[in-house]
């Protein structure tokens, strides 16, 4: 088996160059995203590659090492990332790296390994006797190459187009950027939304760090009605793809159609800057409301399967009755305590 090298992808310039040139390189592979994970949650980014330090990188799997007394020690590619496709040119190198990961578990370097490849990425599916599916989602991605008018007509008439036109008539104001005020307005709505869903909010410092690391590649869009923030989304940009990552709204203003209007604003801006794809992100199979919303934009999503080795490991905290019980508890807490709970628990979830 080829020698495997361990590198720090946040400082090795070869990794950044490789991600930029590889067709499957995404914002989740980027050094900025990895540094944000490291700064906020203390995760150690690590790159495994078959290429020695003296040569360009042509194959690599990037992970974060998560050490938690609550959810165990593991290698995840990557925490809080919707997907993180394998970047390789040679399937032999990929097979070598996957077998190496299995050996890492055997040496008790980690309790288990989880990867989040884009289908139909081969990866662990070639070793079904060892790896097993751990989580499954839908992934909606919009092809933005058609003309704007054709794109608009492709969306659902009632749930998207009519609501966008309603938002335009009601006189909503959009502000876009990365200012402290926009971030605070987003987070105010985000806490409200997470409370509604019974989920603790992601720590505020995560969004601060992400904005600092990604800079112009991150946009916070907030819709205002009479100076009151009513909806907000955060999008990321890498190469020719715009990624929707976070959204929030106040349901008492749903009639204004602010959320679909913000998506349409982001799609138009992305297309005008040369983007060819809008990634709506992952959706849990059982989240019928969010699934219906995204289906109105992209009617035919793909399946997104996470793989884990070994299958017998305890897996993510968000699986099973413990997480459902925790959600019921969090939904009953005041907002201030929910924020504190998010600060405490999220580093264990990644």
C-alpha positions in Angstrom: 0.0 0.0 0.0 1.2 3.5 -0.8 2.5 5.7 2.0 -0.1 8.0 3.5 0.9 11.5 4.5 -0.8 13.6 7.1 -1.0 17.4 6.4 -2.6 20.5 7.8 -5.0 21.7 5.1 -5.4 25.1 6.7 -1.7 26.1 6.0 -0.5 23.8 3.1 -0.9 26.0 0.0 -1.0 22.9 -2.2 -4.4 21.9 -0.7 -5.9 25.3 -1.5 -4.6 25.1 -5.1 -5.9 21.5 -5.5 -9.4 22.4 -4.2 -9.5 25.4 -6.6 -8.6 23.3 -9.7 -10.5 20.1 -8.9 -14.0 20.0 -10.4 -15.5 18.6 -7.2 -13.7 21.1 -4.9 -16.3 22.9 -2.8 -16.6 25.6 -0.2 -16.6 22.8 2.5 -13.1 21.8 1.4 -11.7 25.3 1.5 -9.1 26.4 4.2 -11.5 29.2 5.3 -14.3 26.7 6.2 -11.8 24.5 8.0 -10.3 27.3 10.0 -13.8 28.4 11.1 -14.4 24.8 12.3 -11.1 24.8 14.2 -11.5 28.3 15.7 -15.1 27.8 16.8 -15.2 24.2 17.9 -11.6 23.3 18.5 -11.7 20.5 15.8 -8.3 19.6 14.4 -8.4 19.6 10.5 -6.3 16.9 8.9 -5.6 15.9 5.3 -4.7 12.4 4.3 -3.0 12.1 0.9 -0.8 9.7 -1.1 1.3 12.6 -2.4 4.6 13.4 -0.7 5.3 17.0 0.5 7.6 17.6 -2.4 4.9 17.0 -5.1 1.6 18.6 -6.0 -1.5 17.1 -4.4 -3.6 14.9 -6.7 -5.6 13.0 -4.2 -6.8 13.9 -0.7 -9.4 13.2 1.9 -9.9 16.0 4.5 -11.3 15.4 8.0 -11.7 17.0 11.3 -10.8 15.1 14.4 -13.6 15.4 16.9 -12.9 14.5 20.5 -15.9 14.4 22.7 -16.7 12.7 26.0 -20.4 12.7 25.0 -20.3 11.4 21.4 -16.9 9.8 21.2 -13.7 10.2 19.2 -14.1 10.2 15.5 -12.9 11.5 12.1 -15.6 13.3 10.2 -15.5 14.7 6.7 -16.7 17.3 7.6 -18.6 18.5 10.6 -21.5 20.9 9.8 -20.9 20.4 6.1 -23.8 19.3 3.9 -21.4 17.2 1.8 -17.7 16.8 1.2 -16.9 14.9 -2.0 -13.8 12.8 -2.4 -11.2 14.7 -4.4 -9.1 12.3 -6.4 -7.9 11.4 -9.9 -7.0 7.8 -9.3 -9.4 5.3 -7.9 -6.5 3.2 -6.7 -5.4 6.2 -4.5 -8.9 6.5 -3.2 -9.1 2.8 -2.3 -5.7 3.1 -0.6 -7.0 6.1 1.5 -10.2 4.3 2.5 -8.4 1.2 3.6 -6.0 3.4 5.6 -9.0 5.0 7.4 -10.2 1.5 8.4 -6.7 0.8 9.8 -6.8 4.0 11.8 -9.9 2.8 13.5 -8.2 -0.6 14.1 -5.3 1.2 15.8 -7.9 3.0 18.0 -6.9 6.4 16.6 -10.7 7.0 16.4 -13.8 5.1 17.3 -15.3 5.5 13.9 -15.0 7.4 10.6 -17.8 9.2 8.8 -17.6 10.5 5.2 -20.2 12.6 3.3 -19.5 12.1 -0.4 -21.7 13.4 -3.2 -23.6 10.7 -5.0 -22.7 8.9 -7.2 -19.2 9.3 -5.7 -17.9 5.7 -5.4 -15.9 5.7 -2.2 -17.0 3.4 0.6 -19.8 2.0 -1.5 -17.1 -0.3 -3.0 -16.6 -1.8 0.4 -20.1 -2.5 1.6 -18.9 -5.3 3.8 -17.0 -2.8 5.9 -18.7 0.6 5.5 -22.4 1.2 6.0 -24.9 4.1 5.4 -25.3 6.1 8.6 -27.5 9.0 7.5 -29.5 9.9 4.4 -30.8 13.2 3.0 -32.1 14.9 -0.1 -29.9 17.4 -1.9 -31.5 20.1 -4.1 -29.2 21.8 -6.7 -30.5 24.3 -9.2 -28.9 24.6 -12.7 -28.6 28.4 -13.2 -27.4 28.3 -16.8 -30.8 29.1 -18.3 -32.0 32.7 -18.8 -33.4 34.3 -15.7 -36.9 34.4 -17.2 -36.8 30.7 -17.9 -35.5 30.0 -14.4 -38.3 32.0 -12.9 -40.9 30.2 -14.9 -39.5 26.8 -13.8 -40.4 27.5 -10.2 -43.7 26.5 -8.6 -46.4 29.1 -9.6 -48.1 29.4 -6.3 -45.5 28.6 -3.7 -42.6 30.6 -5.3 -43.5 32.9 -8.2 -46.6 34.3 -6.6 -44.9 34.8 -3.3 -42.0 36.6 -4.9 -44.3 39.0 -6.7 -46.2 39.6 -3.4 -43.0 40.5 -1.7 -42.2 43.0 -4.4 -45.6 44.6 -4.0 -45.4 44.9 -0.2 -42.3 47.0 -0.4 -39.8 44.8 1.4 -36.3 46.2 1.6 -33.3 43.9 1.2 -29.9 44.6 2.8 -26.9 42.4 1.8 -23.4 42.2 3.2 -21.4 41.1 6.3 -21.9 44.0 8.7 -22.3 43.5 12.4 -25.9 44.8 12.2 -26.8 42.4 9.5 -25.3 39.5 11.5 -27.1 40.5 14.7 -30.4 40.9 12.8 -29.9 37.4 11.2 -29.1 35.8 14.6 -32.2 37.4 16.2 -34.4 35.7 13.6 -32.2 32.5 13.8 -32.9 32.1 17.6 -36.6 32.5 17.0 -36.5 29.9 14.2 -34.5 27.3 16.1 -36.8 27.8 19.1 -39.8 27.1 16.8 -38.2 23.9 15.7 -37.1 22.8 19.1 -33.4 23.0 18.3 -30.7 25.0 20.1 -29.2 27.8 18.0 -25.7 27.4 16.6 -23.3 29.6 18.6 -23.1 33.2 17.4 -19.3 33.0 17.3 -19.6 30.4 14.5 -21.2 32.9 12.2 -18.8 35.6 13.3 -15.8 33.4 12.5 -17.3 32.2 9.3 -17.8 35.8 8.1 -14.2 36.6 9.0 -12.8 33.6 7.3 -14.8 33.6 4.1 -15.1 37.4 3.7 -16.6 38.3 0.3 -17.6 34.6 -0.3 -20.3 35.0 2.4 -23.5 37.1 2.1 -26.0 37.8 4.8 -29.3 38.9 3.2 -32.0 40.4 5.4 -35.5 41.4 4.4 -37.0 44.3 6.3 -40.6 45.5 6.6 -40.8 49.0 8.0 -37.2 48.6 9.4 -38.2 45.3 11.2 -36.1 42.3 10.1 -38.6 39.6 9.0 -36.4 37.0 7.2 -32.8 36.3 6.5 -30.6 33.8 4.7 -26.8 33.2 4.6 -25.2 32.1 1.3 -21.7 31.1 0.5 -19.9 31.3 -2.8 -17.1 29.1 -4.1 -16.0 29.0 -7.8 -19.3 28.8 -9.8 -21.6 27.6 -7.0 -23.7 29.5 -4.6 -24.5 27.6 -1.4 -27.6 28.3 0.8 -26.4 27.4 4.3 -28.7 29.1 6.9 -32.1 30.6 7.0 -34.4 32.2 9.5 -37.7 34.0 9.7 -40.4 35.4 11.9 -43.6 33.5 11.1 -45.9 36.4 11.9 -44.6 38.0 8.7 -44.9 34.9 6.5 -47.7 36.5 4.4 -45.1 38.9 2.9 -43.2 36.1 1.0 -39.9 37.4 2.3 -38.0 34.1 2.3 -38.6 33.1 -1.3 -37.9 36.7 -2.3 -34.5 36.5 -0.6 -33.7 33.2 -2.4 -34.6 34.8 -5.7 -32.4 37.8 -4.9 -29.5 35.5 -4.2 -30.1 33.5 -7.4 -30.2 36.6 -9.5 -27.0 38.0 -7.9 -25.2 34.7 -8.2 -26.1 34.4 -11.9 -25.0 37.9 -12.6 -21.6 37.2 -11.1 -21.1 34.0 -13.2 -22.4 31.3 -11.0 -23.9 28.3 -12.7 -25.3 26.3 -9.8 -27.3 27.1 -6.6 -27.0 24.5 -3.9 -30.0 24.5 -1.6 -28.3 22.2 0.9 -29.3 18.9 2.5 -32.8 18.1 3.8 -33.7 15.3 6.2 -36.0 12.7 4.6 -38.6 13.3 7.4 -38.7 17.1 7.1 -41.7 17.3 4.9 -42.1 21.1 5.2 -38.6 21.9 4.1 -38.6 19.2 1.5 -41.8 20.6 0.0 -40.3 24.2 0.0 -37.2 23.1 -1.9 -39.1 20.8 -4.3 -40.9 24.0 -5.4 -37.5 25.3 -6.7 -35.9 22.0 -7.8 -38.4 19.3 -8.5 -36.0 16.3 -8.6 -33.5 16.2 -5.8 -30.7 13.7 -5.5 -30.0 11.3 -2.6 -27.1 12.2 -0.2 -25.8 9.3 1.8 -23.3 9.5 4.6 -21.1 6.4 5.2 -19.6 5.2 8.4 -16.9 2.7 9.5 -17.5 0.6 11.5 -21.2 0.2 11.4 -21.4 -0.8 15.0 -20.2 2.6 16.4 -22.6 4.8 18.3 -22.8 7.4 15.6 -24.1 10.9 15.7 -25.8 12.5 18.7 -28.7 13.6 16.5 -29.8 10.0 15.9 -32.3 8.3 18.1 -34.5 9.0 21.1 -32.0 10.9 23.1 -31.9 13.7 20.5 -35.7 13.7 20.3 -36.0 14.1 24.0 -33.3 16.8 24.0 -35.3 18.7 21.3 -38.5 18.6 23.5 -36.4 20.0 26.4 -34.8 22.8 24.4 -38.2 23.9 22.9 -39.4 24.6 26.5 -36.5 26.7 27.5 -36.3 30.5 27.3 -34.4 31.8 24.4 -31.4 32.9 26.5 -31.0 29.4 27.9 -31.3 27.9 24.4 -28.4 30.1 23.3 -26.3 28.9 26.2 -27.3 25.3 25.5 -26.2 25.7 21.9 -22.8 27.0 23.0 -22.4 23.9 25.2 -23.7 21.1 22.9 -22.7 21.9 19.3 -19.1 20.9 19.5 -20.2 17.4 20.5 -22.6 17.1 17.5 -20.2 17.7 14.6 
